[in-house]
Amino acid sequence: MIQAVADAILALPKPALCLDFDGVLVEIAPRPEAITVADDLPGRLNALARRLKGCVAIITGRTHADLSRYLDLTAFPVASSHGAQFSAAGSVEVQSLLDAHDLDTLRPDVAQTVEAHPGVYVEDKGTAIVVHTRPNPDAHDTILAHLTQLVAPRADVHIGSGKGIVELRLASENKGTAIKRLVELPGWEGAQPVMIGDDTTDNDGMAVAKELGGFGVQIGDGPDGTGLSHATLRLDTVQQTHKMLQLLTG
Ligand SMILES: O=P(O)(O)OC[C@H]1O[C@H](O[C@H]2O[C@H](CO)[C@@H](O)[C@H](O)[C@H]2O)[C@H](O)[C@@H](O)[C@@H]1O
């Protein structure tokens, strides 16, 4: 299957690789800061960008500032915070597409919800608020139900359940809108995006990748153990993903 995925990507007329980070390029860890980045990952991404004529991007739920602790983000375009932030290759400038203040009225209620559940903690990313339930999985469904009720009157807020997280975010940007923005970059015109992801939010990117002539590749199981509805191909592990990227660079 590893070779089949690499072959399917290289069979596209102009493939563009859109890579999720957690669960795809790095293994999921107990906490966001506990991940390990493989030593050869930066070199591999640079080689990929050369092979695909610059059409390689990271599309992540992490903020740009957070991800920049692990990778040189000037080497390729980056859509961070699920598309709420955008930076072009070769640039240190990060565009903020949404206003974090739009979530201000929800912050106290989210904090209060979490207090009742030992081990659960909040990661406030500005335009998204993540409630990490990985330390207390039994609390996940209760928190999801409570926060779903809380945001029900807010059509501008999306609530999602991911791998060990419940996340509220401003709804107007997502990994799909990020891909639409990427294919407008110089050099990306007419490219067929391939979204490689492992979690719920990657499904938006996979849907748009399909619309634009590309496809989605799911890594491992989705958050509830099932497949992401817009994924076409699948690899089982992060390790297999790295092997597939190696095949692409030759
Ligand atoms: O879109 P991604 O790049 O996959 O980012 C999604 C979320 O990643 C981080 O949380 C996930 O990874 C953590 C470290 O492995 C793990 O502890 C957590 O349970 C996962 O959900 C990040 O903390 C979130 O802000 C991102 O939205």
The ligand as an SDF file (V2000), in Angstrom:
LIG
                    3D

 27 28  0  0  0  0  0  0  0  0999 V2000
   -4.0400   19.4010   12.5900 O   0  0  0  0  0  0  0  0  0  0  0  0
   -2.9490   18.7870   13.4140 P   0  0  0  0  0  0  0  0  0  0  0  0
   -1.5780   19.2670   13.0380 O   0  0  0  0  0  0  0  0  0  0  0  0
   -3.0360   17.2860   13.4470 O   0  0  0  0  0  0  0  0  0  0  0  0
   -3.2180   19.3260   14.8800 O   0  0  0  0  0  0  0  0  0  0  0  0
   -4.3360   18.8310   15.6080 C   0  0  0  0  0  0  0  0  0  0  0  0
   -4.1550   19.0980   17.0760 C   0  0  0  0  0  0  0  0  0  0  0  0
   -2.8240   18.6480   17.3910 O   0  0  0  0  0  0  0  0  0  0  0  0
   -2.4500   18.7530   18.7680 C   0  0  0  0  0  0  0  0  0  0  0  0
   -3.2260   17.8350   19.5330 O   0  0  0  0  0  0  0  0  0  0  0  0
   -3.0470   16.4820   19.1180 C   0  0  0  0  0  0  0  0  0  0  0  0
   -1.6790   16.1000   19.3050 O   0  0  0  0  0  0  0  0  0  0  0  0
   -1.2340   16.1000   20.6860 C   0  0  0  0  0  0  0  0  0  0  0  0
    0.2340   15.6820   20.6620 C   0  0  0  0  0  0  0  0  0  0  0  0
    0.3760   14.4620   19.9870 O   0  0  0  0  0  0  0  0  0  0  0  0
   -2.1090   15.1470   21.5110 C   0  0  0  0  0  0  0  0  0  0  0  0
   -1.7010   15.1910   22.8780 O   0  0  0  0  0  0  0  0  0  0  0  0
   -3.5920   15.5390   21.3900 C   0  0  0  0  0  0  0  0  0  0  0  0
   -4.4010   14.6080   22.0670 O   0  0  0  0  0  0  0  0  0  0  0  0
   -3.9610   15.5630   19.9040 C   0  0  0  0  0  0  0  0  0  0  0  0
   -5.3070   15.9450   19.7020 O   0  0  0  0  0  0  0  0  0  0  0  0
   -2.6190   20.1770   19.2530 C   0  0  0  0  0  0  0  0  0  0  0  0
   -2.4250   20.2380   20.6410 O   0  0  0  0  0  0  0  0  0  0  0  0
   -3.9890   20.7600   18.8830 C   0  0  0  0  0  0  0  0  0  0  0  0
   -3.9910   22.1590   19.1630 O   0  0  0  0  0  0  0  0  0  0  0  0
   -4.2460   20.5810   17.4010 C   0  0  0  0  0  0  0  0  0  0  0  0
   -5.5390   21.0700   17.0600 O   0  0  0  0  0  0  0  0  0  0  0  0
  1  2  2  0
  2  3  1  0
  2  4  1  0
  2  5  1  0
  5  6  1  0
  6  7  1  0
  7  8  1  0
  7 26  1  0
  8  9  1  0
  9 10  1  0
  9 22  1  0
 10 11  1  0
 11 12  1  0
 11 20  1  0
 12 13  1  0
 13 14  1  0
 13 16  1  0
 14 15  1  0
 16 17  1  0
 16 18  1  0
 18 19  1  0
 18 20  1  0
 20 21  1  0
 22 23  1  0
 22 24  1  0
 24 25  1  0
 24 26  1  0
 26 27  1  0
M  END
$$$$
